[in-house]
């Protein structure tokens, strides 16, 4: 997998047509983002895992048929996932045609894996909330709340006064609180 | 490290498997070749006659 690190997504899918491990690298690169997205949309880690499996299977199936590859494969992957998500909402079951075409075994997901996927949803939500803050507020909140550093140390690092850091942290947290309430 | 390692392994295994259609055509080709060989080896009069008549018709058309 290490040798694929510098290969872009398009290159990985091209390589996957002759080298199976390249698809493993593509999967590893996008698994968490896709699972986080799907679990947030569905609210169910099991459903998210199932949709994730089928979405990657569709992409692999197209690669194997030597069909044309898109310029931005990750956008395509998420598009396929959205499509499968809408289908599953309509039919109340996740399609598995691509997996059957590829003769893939049904994978049983363990309780540990499913709870790991649930955590992804929280991390993804936190990342989205933090992304909505200004750079100064985000830096201050991360340093104080996540890294547990005191105000003086942060002020020294950011080259500003302690009161400025306090203000940024408190305003940042207030903004996060408001967004969390809006989201509920 | 992926969360669903078994799924990743299944996808890699599927990526490495030959496609169903190519496997079917390979098997079909083998069966056809084996059947033709069997007919030629056995060479019953009807088959020999079929080849002979086809040959003569082709020759006549060519002329």
gemmi code that builds the backbone of each chain (N, CA, C; Angstrom):
import gemmi

chains = {
    "A": [
        ("UNK", (0.825, -1.217, 0.000), (0.000, 0.000, 0.000), (0.862, 1.270, 0.000)),
        ("UNK", (2.023, 1.151, 0.619), (2.915, 2.300, 0.750), (3.310, 2.878, -0.616)),
        ("UNK", (3.518, 1.970, -1.580), (3.981, 2.437, -2.896), (2.901, 3.197, -3.661)),
        ("UNK", (1.648, 3.104, -3.205), (0.570, 3.830, -3.889), (0.336, 5.215, -3.288)),
        ("UNK", (1.114, 5.542, -2.237), (0.862, 6.781, -1.494), (0.875, 8.019, -2.401)),
        ("UNK", (1.800, 8.033, -3.346), (1.938, 9.238, -4.180), (1.087, 9.173, -5.459)),
        ("UNK", (0.378, 8.082, -5.635), (-0.449, 7.933, -6.842), (-1.805, 8.597, -6.573)),
        ("UNK", (-2.295, 9.395, -7.530), (-3.600, 10.037, -7.305), (-4.736, 9.027, -7.537)),
        ("UNK", (-5.960, 9.456, -7.206), (-7.109, 8.540, -7.263), (-7.316, 7.945, -8.647)),
        ("UNK", (-7.195, 8.794, -9.635), (-7.396, 8.346, -11.016), (-6.357, 7.279, -11.375)),
        ("UNK", (-5.121, 7.525, -10.965), (-4.031, 6.576, -11.204), (-4.279, 5.257, -10.495)),
        ("UNK", (-4.849, 5.343, -9.281), (-5.132, 4.111, -8.522), (-6.177, 3.264, -9.242)),
        ("UNK", (-7.238, 3.930, -9.727), (-8.297, 3.171, -10.401), (-7.798, 2.603, -11.727)),
        ("UNK", (-6.940, 3.342, -12.388), (-6.328, 2.822, -13.621), (-5.507, 1.577, -13.307)),
        ("UNK", (-4.698, 1.699, -12.250), (-3.816, 0.583, -11.864), (-4.627, -0.619, -11.394)),
        ("UNK", (-5.807, -0.344, -10.784), (-6.637, -1.435, -10.232), (-7.104, -2.400, -11.318)),
        ("UNK", (-7.064, -1.945, -12.576), (-7.516, -2.817, -13.667), (-6.560, -3.986, -13.875)),
        ("UNK", (-5.322, -3.793, -13.440), (-4.356, -4.890, -13.612), (-3.762, -5.338, -12.280)),
        ("UNK", (-3.920, -4.482, -11.255), (-3.284, -4.790, -9.978), (-4.299, -4.595, -8.846)),
        ("UNK", (-4.749, -5.702, -8.273), (-5.835, -5.662, -7.278), (-5.502, -4.779, -6.077)),
        ("UNK", (-4.244, -4.769, -5.662), (-3.860, -4.017, -4.458), (-4.119, -2.520, -4.609)),
        ("UNK", (-4.102, -2.025, -5.844), (-4.339, -0.592, -6.071), (-5.749, -0.216, -5.627)),
        ("UNK", (-6.703, -1.134, -5.810), (-8.060, -0.828, -5.367), (-8.131, -0.828, -3.836)),
        ("UNK", (-7.334, -1.689, -3.214), (-7.247, -1.692, -1.749), (-6.764, -0.347, -1.236)),
        ("UNK", (-5.813, 0.247, -1.955), (-5.284, 1.560, -1.560), (-6.346, 2.646, -1.748)),
        ("UNK", (-7.113, 2.557, -2.830), (-8.199, 3.517, -3.078), (-9.247, 3.413, -1.955)),
        ("UNK", (-9.551, 2.184, -1.579), (-10.522, 1.954, -0.501), (-10.009, 2.580, 0.803)),
        ("UNK", (-8.758, 2.268, 1.130), (-8.187, 2.757, 2.396), (-8.190, 4.285, 2.446)),
        ("UNK", (-7.983, 4.911, 1.309), (-7.904, 6.371, 1.246), (-9.256, 7.032, 1.526)),
        ("UNK", (-10.346, 6.389, 1.123), (-11.646, 7.071, 1.209), (-12.655, 6.425, 2.148)),
        ("UNK", (-12.283, 5.309, 2.758), (-13.245, 4.582, 3.599), (-13.852, 5.450, 4.701)),
        ("UNK", (-12.972, 6.084, 5.505), (-13.472, 6.824, 6.668), (-14.368, 8.000, 6.273)),
        ("UNK", (-13.957, 8.717, 5.234), (-14.776, 9.875, 4.821), (-16.136, 9.427, 4.336)),
        ("UNK", (-16.159, 8.348, 3.578), (-17.443, 7.878, 3.051), (-18.326, 7.332, 4.182)),
        ("UNK", (-17.700, 6.566, 5.081), (-18.482, 6.025, 6.203), (-19.036, 7.158, 7.079)),
        ("UNK", (-18.185, 8.163, 7.341), (-18.627, 9.291, 8.176), (-19.815, 9.995, 7.524)),
        ("UNK", (-19.709, 10.197, 6.223), (-20.785, 10.862, 5.491), (-22.072, 10.032, 5.554)),
        ("UNK", (-21.929, 8.725, 5.287), (-23.105, 7.862, 5.228), (-23.759, 7.684, 6.598)),
        ("UNK", (-22.947, 7.579, 7.636), (-23.546, 7.388, 8.962), (-24.254, 8.672, 9.417)),
        ("UNK", (-23.725, 9.805, 8.982), (-24.423, 11.059, 9.313), (-25.749, 11.154, 8.564)),
        ("UNK", (-25.755, 10.705, 7.329), (-26.980, 10.789, 6.526), (-28.032, 9.765, 6.962)),
        ("UNK", (-27.580, 8.564, 7.335), (-28.543, 7.502, 7.636), (-28.850, 7.381, 9.127)),
        ("UNK", (-27.892, 7.769, 9.966), (-28.079, 7.603, 11.407), (-27.889, 6.159, 11.841)),
        ("UNK", (-27.446, 5.305, 10.948), (-27.252, 3.893, 11.307), (-25.886, 3.427, 10.791)),
        ("UNK", (-25.070, 2.927, 11.705), (-23.718, 2.509, 11.291), (-23.782, 1.250, 10.424)),
        ("UNK", (-24.766, 0.398, 10.696), (-24.888, -0.836, 9.915), (-25.272, -0.524, 8.462)),
        ("UNK", (-26.241, 0.360, 8.330), (-26.692, 0.769, 6.998), (-25.552, 1.481, 6.256)),
        ("UNK", (-24.817, 2.308, 6.997), (-23.694, 3.036, 6.398), (-22.640, 2.061, 5.877)),
        ("UNK", (-22.339, 1.020, 6.670), (-21.323, 0.033, 6.262), (-21.790, -0.711, 5.013)),
        ("UNK", (-23.052, -1.052, 4.989), (-23.616, -1.782, 3.849), (-23.584, -0.922, 2.578)),
        ("UNK", (-23.974, 0.340, 2.723), (-23.969, 1.257, 1.569), (-22.539, 1.523, 1.095)),
        ("UNK", (-21.628, 1.602, 2.034), (-20.216, 1.825, 1.706), (-19.704, 0.634, 0.880)),
        ("UNK", (-20.039, -0.572, 1.309), (-19.591, -1.785, 0.596), (-20.119, -1.781, -0.831)),
        ("UNK", (-21.402, -1.470, -0.995), (-21.996, -1.505, -2.334), (-21.424, -0.384, -3.221)),
        ("UNK", (-21.181, 0.790, -2.633), (-20.651, 1.915, -3.425), (-19.261, 1.584, -3.961)),
        ("UNK", (-18.392, 1.049, -3.110), (-17.055, 0.673, -3.581), (-17.145, -0.457, -4.602)),
        ("UNK", (-18.110, -1.365, -4.415), (-18.255, -2.479, -5.365), (-18.661, -1.953, -6.746)),
        ("UNK", (-19.529, -0.931, -6.775), (-19.940, -0.351, -8.065), (-18.717, 0.248, -8.777)),
        ("UNK", (-17.912, 0.991, -8.024), (-16.714, 1.614, -8.614), (-15.767, 0.535, -9.145)),
        ("UNK", (-15.576, -0.519, -8.365), (-14.689, -1.605, -8.808), (-15.244, -2.286, -10.056)),
        ("UNK", (-16.544, -2.484, -10.066), (-17.181, -3.146, -11.209), (-16.941, -2.357, -12.502)),
        ("UNK", (-17.075, -1.034, -12.412), (-16.847, -0.192, -13.605), (-15.378, -0.270, -14.033)),
        ("UNK", (-14.484, -0.266, -13.049), (-13.042, -0.384, -13.372), (-12.782, -1.676, -14.122)),
        ("UNK", (-13.381, -2.752, -13.644), (-13.123, -4.061, -14.255), (-13.705, -4.170, -15.664)),
        ("UNK", (-14.798, -3.443, -15.901), (-15.390, -3.466, -17.247), (-14.619, -2.558, -18.196)),
        ("UNK", (-13.598, -1.905, -17.671), (-12.785, -0.972, -18.441), (-13.607, 0.183, -19.000)),
        ("UNK", (-14.613, 0.573, -18.231), (-15.424, 1.723, -18.617), (-14.624, 3.003, -18.399)),
        ("UNK", (-15.096, 4.143, -18.955), (-14.349, 5.392, -18.780), (-14.330, 5.817, -17.315)),
        ("UNK", (-13.196, 6.311, -16.870), (-13.074, 6.735, -15.474), (-13.242, 8.248, -15.379)),
        ("UNK", (-13.897, 8.731, -14.306), (-14.081, 10.179, -14.173), (-12.774, 10.856, -13.761)),
        ("UNK", (-12.726, 12.184, -13.968), (-11.509, 12.915, -13.602), (-11.339, 13.001, -12.091)),
        ("UNK", (-12.475, 13.078, -11.372), (-12.395, 13.169, -9.908), (-13.102, 11.942, -9.315)),
        ("UNK", (-12.384, 10.842, -9.162), (-13.033, 9.602, -8.720), (-13.729, 9.701, -7.359)),
        ("UNK", (-13.206, 10.561, -6.468), (-13.832, 10.630, -5.143), (-15.240, 11.244, -5.236)),
        ("UNK", (-15.400, 12.216, -6.144), (-16.729, 12.812, -6.341), (-17.674, 11.757, -6.921)),
        ("UNK", (-17.135, 10.951, -7.798), (-17.921, 9.864, -8.405), (-18.348, 8.865, -7.319)),
        ("UNK", (-17.386, 8.498, -6.459), (-17.679, 7.551, -5.365), (-18.810, 8.080, -4.486)),
        ("UNK", (-18.735, 9.367, -4.114), (-19.783, 9.945, -3.273), (-21.108, 10.056, -4.042)),
        ("UNK", (-21.016, 10.281, -5.339), (-22.233, 10.325, -6.168), (-22.912, 8.967, -6.189)),
        ("UNK", (-22.104, 7.915, -6.351), (-22.649, 6.552, -6.341), (-23.296, 6.285, -4.981)),
        ("UNK", (-22.605, 6.687, -3.912), (-23.130, 6.464, -2.550), (-24.466, 7.191, -2.364)),
        ("UNK", (-24.555, 8.422, -2.876), (-25.808, 9.179, -2.770), (-26.934, 8.481, -3.504)),
        ("UNK", (-26.596, 7.974, -4.667), (-27.569, 7.262, -5.496), (-28.073, 6.013, -4.757)),
        ("UNK", (-27.151, 5.259, -4.194), (-27.499, 4.042, -3.459), (-28.321, 4.380, -2.209)),
        ("UNK", (-27.971, 5.506, -1.606), (-28.686, 5.969, -0.411), (-30.149, 6.274, -0.756)),
        ("UNK", (-30.343, 6.975, -1.865), (-31.706, 7.314, -2.286), (-32.480, 6.046, -2.636)),
        ("UNK", (-31.807, 5.118, -3.326), (-32.461, 3.844, -3.682), (-32.886, 3.083, -2.439)),
        ("UNK", (-31.975, 3.060, -1.462), (-32.274, 2.279, -0.245), (-33.421, 2.915, 0.539)),
        ("UNK", (-33.509, 4.249, 0.479), (-34.609, 4.916, 1.181), (-35.939, 4.573, 0.520)),
        ("UNK", (-35.901, 4.435, -0.819), (-37.124, 4.107, -1.556), (-37.538, 2.655, -1.329)),
        ("UNK", (-36.557, 1.752, -1.492), (-36.911, 0.330, -1.449), (-36.793, -0.271, -0.051)),
        ("UNK", (-36.271, 0.502, 0.892), (-36.068, 0.063, 2.278), (-35.117, -1.127, 2.386)),
        ("UNK", (-34.231, -1.273, 1.407), (-33.153, -2.265, 1.523), (-31.968, -1.829, 0.656)),
        ("UNK", (-30.782, -2.262, 1.062), (-29.598, -1.853, 0.310), (-29.366, -2.841, -0.830)),
        ("UNK", (-29.253, -2.261, -2.013), (-29.002, -3.033, -3.223), (-27.651, -3.746, -3.088)),
        ("UNK", (-27.543, -4.984, -3.577), (-26.236, -5.659, -3.510), (-25.863, -6.253, -4.870)),
        ("UNK", (-26.415, -5.672, -5.946), (-26.162, -6.237, -7.277), (-24.683, -6.224, -7.652)),
        ("UNK", (-24.019, -5.097, -7.366), (-22.599, -5.002, -7.743), (-21.783, -6.038, -6.984)),
        ("UNK", (-22.095, -6.209, -5.696), (-21.343, -7.183, -4.904), (-21.585, -8.590, -5.409)),
        ("UNK", (-22.818, -8.874, -5.845), (-23.115, -10.217, -6.371), (-22.418, -10.428, -7.707)),
        ("UNK", (-22.419, -9.368, -8.537), (-21.723, -9.486, -9.827), (-20.246, -9.801, -9.631)),
        ("UNK", (-19.695, -9.217, -8.571), (-18.262, -9.420, -8.309), (-18.011, -10.692, -7.501)),
        ("UNK", (-19.087, -11.411, -7.198), (-19.006, -12.647, -6.397), (-18.342, -12.405, -5.039)),
        ("UNK", (-18.700, -11.290, -4.429), (-18.123, -10.983, -3.120), (-18.912, -11.677, -2.020)),
        ("UNK", (-18.208, -12.164, -1.014), (-18.876, -12.759, 0.145), (-19.569, -11.656, 0.932)),
        ("UNK", (-20.678, -11.982, 1.598), (-21.324, -10.997, 2.462), (-20.447, -10.836, 3.704)),
        ("UNK", (-20.098, -9.587, 4.019), (-19.215, -9.348, 5.174), (-20.069, -9.019, 6.391)),
        ("UNK", (-19.821, -9.728, 7.486), (-20.534, -9.439, 8.741), (-19.740, -8.370, 9.482)),
        ("UNK", (-20.425, -7.320, 9.927), (-19.727, -6.258, 10.643), (-19.827, -6.510, 12.142)),
        ("UNK", (-18.698, -6.388, 12.834), (-18.690, -6.659, 14.280), (-19.224, -5.440, 15.041)),
        ("UNK", (-19.578, -5.666, 16.300), (-20.084, -4.572, 17.131), (-19.026, -3.468, 17.276)),
        ("UNK", (-17.763, -3.912, 17.406), (-16.652, -2.944, 17.549), (-16.528, -2.063, 16.319)),
        ("UNK", (-16.650, -2.674, 15.151), (-16.535, -1.899, 13.902), (-17.691, -0.906, 13.796)),
        ("UNK", (-18.885, -1.362, 14.168), (-20.051, -0.485, 14.053), (-19.942, 0.703, 15.014)),
        ("UNK", (-19.397, 0.444, 16.226), (-19.267, 1.600, 17.132), (-18.169, 2.546, 16.658)),
        ("UNK", (-17.162, 2.002, 15.999), (-16.115, 2.877, 15.442), (-16.717, 3.800, 14.360)),
        ("UNK", (-17.658, 3.248, 13.606), (-18.317, 4.051, 12.560), (-19.178, 5.145, 13.204)),
        ("UNK", (-19.818, 4.819, 14.330), (-20.628, 5.831, 15.020), (-19.761, 6.997, 15.487)),
        ("UNK", (-18.566, 6.655, 15.992), (-17.647, 7.708, 16.444), (-17.278, 8.626, 15.279)),
        ("UNK", (-17.129, 8.026, 14.089), (-16.791, 8.820, 12.897), (-17.825, 9.912, 12.669)),
        ("UNK", (-19.086, 9.566, 12.901), (-20.162, 10.546, 12.681), (-19.963, 11.744, 13.601)),
        ("UNK", (-19.606, 11.474, 14.874), (-19.401, 12.574, 15.826), (-18.198, 13.422, 15.423)),
        ("UNK", (-17.115, 12.720, 15.020), (-15.904, 13.448, 14.610), (-16.193, 14.309, 13.384)),
        ("UNK", (-16.960, 13.739, 12.475), (-17.289, 14.454, 11.247), (-18.121, 15.692, 11.569)),
        ("UNK", (-19.058, 15.511, 12.500), (-19.910, 16.641, 12.887), (-19.058, 17.729, 13.562)),
        ("UNK", (-18.145, 17.266, 14.445), (-17.273, 18.223, 15.129), (-16.399, 18.969, 14.118)),
        ("UNK", (-15.886, 18.217, 13.132), (-15.028, 18.838, 12.108), (-15.815, 19.877, 11.315)),
        ("UNK", (-17.075, 19.545, 11.007), (-17.924, 20.492, 10.247), (-18.183, 21.748, 11.071)),
        ("UNK", (-18.453, 21.535, 12.364), (-18.725, 22.682, 13.230), (-17.492, 23.565, 13.349)),
        ("UNK", (-16.343, 22.924, 13.554), (-15.102, 23.688, 13.691), (-14.760, 24.423, 12.397)),
        ("UNK", (-15.081, 23.791, 11.278), (-14.779, 24.413, 9.986), (-15.559, 25.713, 9.809)),
        ("UNK", (-16.672, 25.832, 10.520), (-17.493, 27.036, 10.407), (-16.945, 28.215, 11.200)),
        ("UNK", (-15.948, 27.972, 12.073), (-15.371, 29.064, 12.874), (-14.300, 29.795, 12.073)),
        ("UNK", (-13.975, 31.003, 12.534), (-12.855, 31.709, 11.872), (-11.559, 30.998, 12.259)),
        ("UNK", (-10.511, 31.222, 11.481), (-9.230, 30.534, 11.729), (-8.727, 30.822, 13.151)),
        ("UNK", (-8.820, 32.082, 13.597), (-8.320, 32.458, 14.928), (-9.097, 31.739, 16.019)),
        ("UNK", (-10.425, 31.735, 15.865), (-11.259, 31.072, 16.887), (-10.986, 29.572, 16.897)),
        ("UNK", (-10.865, 28.976, 15.704), (-10.647, 27.522, 15.623), (-9.324, 27.142, 16.289)),
        ("UNK", (-8.286, 27.915, 15.995), (-6.968, 27.639, 16.595), (-7.046, 27.723, 18.114)),
        ("UNK", (-7.724, 28.756, 18.597), (-7.806, 28.972, 20.044), (-8.616, 27.861, 20.712)),
        ("UNK", (-9.749, 27.499, 20.109), (-10.608, 26.454, 20.694), (-9.865, 25.110, 20.702)),
        ("UNK", (-9.231, 24.778, 19.582), (-8.511, 23.496, 19.508), (-7.388, 23.444, 20.546)),
        ("UNK", (-6.636, 24.545, 20.641), (-5.500, 24.566, 21.572), (-5.976, 24.450, 23.018)),
        ("UNK", (-7.062, 25.150, 23.361), (-7.515, 25.149, 24.757), (-8.339, 23.910, 25.111)),
        ("UNK", (-9.283, 23.543, 24.248), (-10.208, 22.453, 24.595), (-9.639, 21.073, 24.242)),
        ("UNK", (-9.080, 20.944, 23.046), (-8.613, 19.618, 22.609), (-7.206, 19.334, 23.144)),
        ("UNK", (-6.302, 20.320, 22.987), (-4.910, 20.077, 23.411), (-4.683, 20.412, 24.887)),
        ("UNK", (-5.702, 20.979, 25.524), (-5.678, 21.254, 26.956), (-4.515, 22.182, 27.369)),
        ("UNK", (-4.232, 23.170, 26.539), (-3.152, 24.107, 26.878), (-3.743, 25.320, 27.585)),
        ("UNK", (-2.952, 25.939, 28.510), (-3.525, 27.095, 29.226), (-3.418, 28.368, 28.376)),
        ("UNK", (-4.162, 29.395, 28.820), (-4.287, 30.618, 28.012), (-2.940, 31.297, 27.772)),
        ("UNK", (-2.092, 31.306, 28.814), (-0.798, 31.990, 28.688), (0.056, 31.343, 27.596)),
        ("UNK", (0.046, 30.017, 27.605), (0.851, 29.274, 26.620), (0.334, 29.532, 25.192)),
        ("UNK", (-1.003, 29.535, 25.068), (-1.590, 29.771, 23.733), (-1.283, 31.194, 23.268)),
        ("UNK", (-1.384, 32.140, 24.200), (-1.119, 33.544, 23.868), (0.319, 33.701, 23.392)),
        ("UNK", (1.216, 33.012, 24.076), (2.627, 33.073, 23.702), (2.830, 32.501, 22.284)),
        ("UNK", (2.165, 31.377, 22.031), (2.295, 30.715, 20.733), (1.690, 31.553, 19.600)),
        ("UNK", (0.526, 32.154, 19.887), (-0.168, 32.929, 18.844), (0.297, 34.387, 18.784)),
        ("UNK", (1.213, 34.743, 19.717), (1.752, 36.114, 19.800), (0.642, 37.145, 19.956)),
        ("UNK", (-0.191, 36.913, 20.944), (-1.221, 37.902, 21.281), (-1.412, 37.876, 22.798)),
        ("UNK", (-2.289, 38.739, 23.302), (-2.457, 38.775, 24.761), (-3.380, 37.644, 25.220)),
        ("UNK", (-3.293, 37.358, 26.522), (-4.116, 36.293, 27.097), (-5.609, 36.607, 26.970)),
        ("UNK", (-5.928, 37.915, 27.157), (-7.351, 38.284, 27.085), (-7.914, 38.066, 25.675)),
        ("UNK", (-7.081, 38.260, 24.663), (-7.536, 38.012, 23.272), (-7.833, 36.526, 23.099)),
        ("UNK", (-6.945, 35.681, 23.643), (-7.153, 34.236, 23.522), (-8.450, 33.837, 24.242)),
        ("UNK", (-8.647, 34.362, 25.454), (-9.870, 34.048, 26.216), (-11.116, 34.426, 25.398)),
        ("UNK", (-11.044, 35.627, 24.807), (-12.182, 36.114, 24.025), (-12.455, 35.181, 22.825)),
        ("UNK", (-11.359, 34.777, 22.147), (-11.524, 33.890, 20.970), (-12.125, 32.544, 21.382)),
        ("UNK", (-11.625, 31.993, 22.495), (-12.137, 30.696, 22.948), (-13.609, 30.816, 23.331)),
        ("UNK", (-13.929, 31.844, 24.094), (-15.316, 31.948, 24.553), (-16.272, 32.231, 23.391)),
        ("UNK", (-15.846, 33.080, 22.437), (-16.711, 33.350, 21.272), (-16.836, 32.104, 20.379)),
        ("UNK", (-15.714, 31.410, 20.244), (-15.734, 30.177, 19.438), (-16.674, 29.144, 20.031)),
        ("UNK", (-16.575, 28.945, 21.348), (-17.442, 27.950, 21.997), (-18.913, 28.365, 21.923)),
        ("UNK", (-19.143, 29.675, 22.058), (-20.530, 30.165, 21.970), (-21.103, 29.885, 20.576)),
        ("UNK", (-20.256, 30.124, 19.560), (-20.717, 29.881, 18.173), (-20.994, 28.392, 17.962)),
        ("UNK", (-20.126, 27.536, 18.533), (-20.343, 26.089, 18.399), (-21.641, 25.668, 19.083)),
        ("UNK", (-21.877, 26.253, 20.270), (-23.099, 25.933, 21.024), (-24.342, 26.281, 20.197)),
        ("UNK", (-24.317, 27.463, 19.600), (-25.464, 27.910, 18.793), (-25.682, 26.953, 17.623)),
        ("UNK", (-24.565, 26.580, 16.938), (-24.699, 25.688, 15.771), (-25.199, 24.316, 16.178)),
        ("UNK", (-24.713, 23.852, 17.358), (-25.170, 22.534, 17.826), (-26.674, 22.548, 18.087)),
        ("UNK", (-27.144, 23.661, 18.731), (-28.578, 23.775, 19.024), (-29.402, 23.873, 17.735)),
        ("UNK", (-28.834, 24.592, 16.762), (-29.542, 24.702, 15.474), (-29.661, 23.344, 14.786)),
        ("UNK", (-28.605, 22.532, 14.961), (-28.577, 21.223, 14.314), (-29.491, 20.207, 14.978)),
        ("UNK", (-29.884, 20.451, 16.228), (-30.709, 19.461, 16.942), (-32.197, 19.591, 16.673)),
    ],
    "B": [
        ("UNK", (-4.866, 2.324, 8.578), (-5.644, 1.154, 9.020), (-7.135, 1.403, 8.766)),
        ("UNK", (-7.751, 0.466, 8.069), (-9.169, 0.667, 7.760), (-10.048, 0.088, 8.866)),
        ("UNK", (-11.298, 0.544, 8.903), (-12.226, 0.017, 9.924), (-12.765, -1.329, 9.458)),
        ("UNK", (-13.209, -1.364, 8.210), (-13.804, -2.602, 7.686), (-12.764, -3.357, 6.857)),
        ("UNK", (-11.795, -3.956, 7.557), (-10.668, -4.635, 6.897), (-11.162, -5.814, 6.036)),
        ("UNK", (-12.165, -6.525, 6.543), (-12.679, -7.692, 5.788), (-13.277, -7.242, 4.459)),
        ("UNK", (-13.955, -6.082, 4.492), (-14.539, -5.556, 3.257), (-13.426, -5.186, 2.275)),
        ("UNK", (-12.383, -4.550, 2.788), (-11.243, -4.187, 1.936), (-10.646, -5.455, 1.309)),
        ("UNK", (-10.480, -6.507, 2.123), (-9.909, -7.769, 1.602), (-10.804, -8.382, 0.529)),
        ("UNK", (-12.115, -8.321, 0.754), (-13.063, -8.870, -0.225), (-12.981, -8.105, -1.554)),
        ("UNK", (-12.872, -6.775, -1.442), (-12.786, -5.951, -2.658), (-11.496, -6.249, -3.421)),
        ("UNK", (-10.399, -6.390, -2.684), (-9.119, -6.696, -3.336), (-9.184, -8.074, -3.993)),
        ("UNK", (-9.807, -9.035, -3.296), (-9.936, -10.382, -3.873), (-10.784, -10.331, -5.140)),
        ("UNK", (-11.866, -9.530, -5.091), (-12.747, -9.413, -6.265), (-12.011, -8.727, -7.417)),
        ("UNK", (-11.176, -7.742, -7.072), (-10.413, -7.039, -8.111), (-9.427, -7.979, -8.792)),
        ("UNK", (-8.965, -8.975, -8.064), (-7.978, -9.907, -8.616), (-8.582, -11.087, -9.356)),
        ("UNK", (-9.900, -11.270, -9.193), (-10.538, -12.413, -9.872), (-10.751, -12.099, -11.345)),
        ("UNK", (-10.575, -13.101, -12.232), (-10.884, -12.835, -13.646), (-12.372, -12.586, -13.807)),
        ("UNK", (-12.734, -11.767, -14.782), (-14.145, -11.430, -14.975), (-14.943, -12.641, -15.399)),
        ("UNK", (-16.202, -12.687, -14.952), (-17.077, -13.830, -15.228), (-17.203, -14.085, -16.730)),
        ("UNK", (-17.379, -12.977, -17.507), (-17.610, -13.144, -18.940), (-16.387, -13.780, -19.614)),
        ("UNK", (-15.179, -13.331, -19.213), (-13.992, -13.887, -19.853), (-13.809, -15.341, -19.452)),
        ("UNK", (-14.230, -15.659, -18.192), (-14.107, -17.055, -17.779), (-15.076, -17.923, -18.581)),
        ("UNK", (-16.301, -17.405, -18.803), (-17.293, -18.166, -19.554), (-16.821, -18.366, -20.988)),
        ("UNK", (-16.303, -17.270, -21.620), (-15.896, -17.422, -23.009), (-14.701, -18.359, -23.121)),
        ("UNK", (-13.809, -18.335, -22.125), (-12.659, -19.250, -22.158), (-13.143, -20.698, -22.085)),
        ("UNK", (-14.121, -20.920, -21.180), (-14.635, -22.287, -21.043), (-15.374, -22.719, -22.314)),
        ("UNK", (-16.154, -21.786, -22.880), (-16.913, -22.078, -24.092), (-15.959, -22.439, -25.233)),
        ("UNK", (-14.891, -21.656, -25.349), (-13.902, -21.882, -26.399), (-13.269, -23.272, -26.237)),
        ("UNK", (-12.946, -23.639, -24.990), (-12.327, -24.942, -24.722), (-13.264, -26.062, -25.142)),
        ("UNK", (-14.560, -25.900, -24.795), (-15.535, -26.945, -25.121), (-15.673, -27.098, -26.629)),
        ("UNK", (-15.743, -25.964, -27.343), (-15.903, -26.010, -28.804), (-14.692, -26.679, -29.454)),
        ("UNK", (-13.503, -26.274, -29.022), (-12.277, -26.854, -29.604), (-12.231, -28.348, -29.338)),
        ("UNK", (-12.573, -28.734, -28.101), (-12.544, -30.158, -27.742), (-13.527, -30.940, -28.604)),
        ("UNK", (-14.719, -30.363, -28.840), (-15.741, -31.049, -29.636), (-15.280, -31.221, -31.077)),
        ("UNK", (-14.707, -30.155, -31.648), (-14.228, -30.227, -33.034), (-13.114, -31.257, -33.164)),
        ("UNK", (-12.199, -31.257, -32.194), (-11.100, -32.221, -32.217), (-11.631, -33.648, -32.137)),
        ("UNK", (-12.609, -33.818, -31.230), (-13.181, -35.162, -31.060), (-13.808, -35.634, -32.372)),
        ("UNK", (-14.506, -34.730, -33.054), (-15.146, -35.079, -34.334), (-14.099, -35.416, -35.388)),
        ("UNK", (-13.049, -34.621, -35.429), (-12.011, -34.852, -36.434), (-11.283, -36.172, -36.193)),
        ("UNK", (-11.014, -36.441, -34.885), (-10.288, -37.679, -34.562), (-11.156, -38.885, -34.912)),
        ("UNK", (-12.419, -38.789, -34.473), (-13.315, -39.914, -34.742), (-13.571, -40.025, -36.253)),
        ("UNK", (-13.659, -38.847, -36.926), (-13.897, -38.729, -38.366), (-14.940, -39.703, -38.913)),
        ("UNK", (-16.147, -39.620, -38.403), (-17.177, -40.499, -38.955), (-17.466, -40.083, -40.403)),
        ("UNK", (-17.959, -40.959, -41.221), (-18.155, -40.646, -42.633), (-18.985, -39.382, -42.851)),
        ("UNK", (-20.008, -39.166, -42.024), (-20.871, -38.003, -42.231), (-20.084, -36.700, -42.083)),
        ("UNK", (-19.190, -36.666, -41.078), (-18.408, -35.440, -40.859), (-17.424, -35.240, -42.002)),
        ("UNK", (-16.793, -36.365, -42.385), (-15.836, -36.271, -43.492), (-16.543, -35.806, -44.762)),
        ("UNK", (-17.744, -36.343, -44.970), (-18.538, -35.956, -46.138), (-18.927, -34.492, -46.100)),
        ("UNK", (-19.289, -34.041, -44.910), (-19.672, -32.623, -44.736), (-18.512, -31.717, -45.153)),
        ("UNK", (-17.316, -32.075, -44.669), (-16.141, -31.265, -45.011), (-15.866, -31.341, -46.514)),
        ("UNK", (-16.001, -32.538, -47.047), (-15.714, -32.725, -48.472), (-16.685, -31.926, -49.326)),
        ("UNK", (-17.997, -32.003, -48.966), (-19.002, -31.292, -49.771), (-18.813, -29.786, -49.651)),
        ("UNK", (-18.521, -29.312, -48.416), (-18.293, -27.869, -48.219), (-17.125, -27.421, -49.092)),
        ("UNK", (-16.097, -28.267, -49.114), (-14.905, -27.951, -49.897), (-15.231, -27.862, -51.379)),
        ("UNK", (-16.013, -28.825, -51.846), (-16.311, -28.829, -53.276), (-17.183, -27.642, -53.673)),
        ("UNK", (-18.149, -27.308, -52.811), (-19.014, -26.151, -53.101), (-18.166, -24.884, -53.177)),
        ("UNK", (-17.262, -24.742, -52.168), (-16.394, -23.561, -52.132), (-15.544, -23.495, -53.395)),
        ("UNK", (-15.038, -24.665, -53.785), (-14.189, -24.697, -54.986), (-14.982, -24.276, -56.212)),
        ("UNK", (-16.233, -24.765, -56.295), (-17.054, -24.428, -57.456), (-17.392, -22.936, -57.500)),
        ("UNK", (-17.705, -22.413, -56.320), (-18.029, -20.969, -56.264), (-16.808, -20.161, -56.706)),
        ("UNK", (-15.652, -20.615, -56.243), (-14.417, -19.907, -56.580), (-14.184, -19.928, -58.095)),
        ("UNK", (-14.558, -21.024, -58.706), (-14.380, -21.131, -60.159), (-15.422, -20.269, -60.867)),
    ],
}
model = gemmi.Model(1)
for chain_id, residues in chains.items():
    chain = gemmi.Chain(chain_id)
    for i, (resn, *xyz) in enumerate(residues, 1):
        res = gemmi.Residue()
        res.name, res.seqid = resn, gemmi.SeqId(i, " ")
        for name, pos in zip(("N", "CA", "C"), xyz):
            atom = gemmi.Atom()
            atom.name, atom.element = name, gemmi.Element(name[0])
            atom.pos, atom.b_iso = gemmi.Position(*pos), 0.0
            res.add_atom(atom)
        chain.add_residue(res)
    model.add_chain(chain)
structure = gemmi.Structure()
structure.add_model(model)
structure.setup_entities()
